[in-house]
Amino acid sequence: MQEAIINILIFNNNDQEIELLKEYLIQPSNNIFIAKTETEAKLILDTKHIGIVLLSTDISDINHLKFIDEISNINQNKDCFTIITGTVTDSALHLVQGLNKGAVDFITLPFMKNIVIAKINVFKRLYFKNKTILSLLENILPEAVLTEFRQNNKYTPKRHSNCAILFTDFIGFSKKARDYSPQELLKVLDYYFSNFDLIFQKYNIEKIKTIGDSYMAVGGLNANEDETELKMTLAALEIKAFVKEDIKKRKQAGKDFWEVRIGIHSGDLIAGVIGRKKFAFDVWGDSVNVASRCEALAPPNEINVSEHFIRKIKDFFNCTERGPIEVKNMGKINMFLINDIKPEFKLDQQGLFANLTLRAKAHLSKIDFNGIRSYIIDKLTKELPKNLVYHSLDHTLNVEQAVIKYANLEGVDEEKIILLKTAALFHDSGFLVKYEKNENIGVQYFKEVASTYGYAKADIEFVSRIIMATARLRQPIDIYENIISDADHDYLGRRDYHITAQKLIQEMAAYGYVLTEIEWLEKQIDYLAHTHQYYTTSAKNIRKKGKQKRINELTTLLKKKQV
């Protein structure tokens, strides 16, 4: 789970006031940026997701009202809160006009610490509350519906053409449910449905609802979506593979297992929001009913589809015709089972994942990040030596999360974030071969598979450079190398530093680097105080204070040991 961190912009040209506000606000959850000119402020607002702006009305050479207006017009900062600061006697009119224009509050000079912190905390809570609500709405409503809601406070029901509708349910659910406690049953359903969510998210397919053990998803509801049927088929194959692999593991462990039915149809439907107080998004139409029947008639762990659906995907997937099947209230419908991807379009031996040709045809991202992520995580899980307790898979995943955090805080675009995440996942893969100076081996591992997963030449060069930037004592040269360096050493300023450090001590000893406790403390203090540094503004704001606490703690401990 990502940390709750807010970007705060202090727009002020008075150094004393800036330092005072920084002193009051510096803490790990506040990421503070400083602007002294309008140009600097607009650059930060254009490139960062700012949650709170502290705007000084004592700056004489800007139009404060126009600037407040411009903040809300910058798309990525529409939910930004502007707080005016200034001297009451000199800026009273500006304060009133600013509040009328859209500022949410004011803080007058001289600054009082408790008032500054209290007001910032109020709008921090509102900011995170708004983010939580928006995140929930994004999970409930398709993008197009949410956009219309935000613009018009309502959504008009619409007819959508060429949608792909999928249903799944678990075989014998009612009977199995009697053998589980409510808590156990919920845990099992959450496990499956959460993984289904992740798969459909990859293909931009909307989860409509779950009812009991039934799961419904639809593709094609958002504007400018192409080849919805191909995306839905690829997602269904992943669902099928996930369930079958889970069955295999459960059988080997002697546990009860769950089998699934999957049914798909395509056609027109009507989509809308029902309810006033407790609303829900739903879809209706004959195509929805046919998809439901396809699911009900599917064999265990198979994907059963209508003839109408198969016409649009048959050139890319191996299928088995089942023939006409009687469907209640609909007569006979010709049905097919989708087996796998045809050899010329598959990436893997099993025919479950698309190669670059099929991904392009399905209008998917050229880079299959999820594919390469699964590949390297599987490789690290199976092959990393067990005595690598610090440079473990957990460390790699922690660095990936830290990369996401710092890249978002620093305003890096989505394409570059994918490349940075890739570098994070491969940055310690060289430990598969040797313990020291192994970054070039990590680069080699990445290059061996990069083109298969859609990475272009420029992408490969970029990721390779970022991996090499994690080498010991390497000086980063740009924002991207700054981010990977800070992510790799994020723990130095975190509360779990001592736990993580113990893992490093244990690992070093396993590889012959044995230090006494005093030697370790001396080396760590020297490294933290004189060698290591954070490079991004965000890491300095979030971790520098914590790192100084670690230095103080280590110094105190060293003194006790030397007595």
VENWO-V504076 format. One line per field, one symbol per residue. psi: psi as a letter, one per 40 degrees, with the letter a starting at -180 (. if undefined). Layout:
psi=???
This chain:
psi=hiighhhhhhhiehddddddddddehidehhhihheidddddddddeighdhhhhheehdfigddddddddeehdefdfihhhhiihdddedddddddddeeieiihiiihhddddddddddddddddddddddddddddiidddddddddefihhiihhifihhhiiihhfddddddeiidddddddddddddddddddddefhhhdihhbehhhihiediifhifdddddddddddddddddddddddddefiiihiihhiiiiaiihiihiiddgiihiiiidddddddddddehihfihhiidddddeedeeihihheahhhhheeahhhiihhdaiideeididefdiiaddddddefiidhgddddddddddddddehidegedfidddddddddddddddddefiiddddddddddddedeeeeddidifeddddddddddedddeehiddddddddddddeeihehhieiddddddddddfdddeideddddddddddddddeeghiidddddddddddddediiididdddddedddddddddddddddddde.
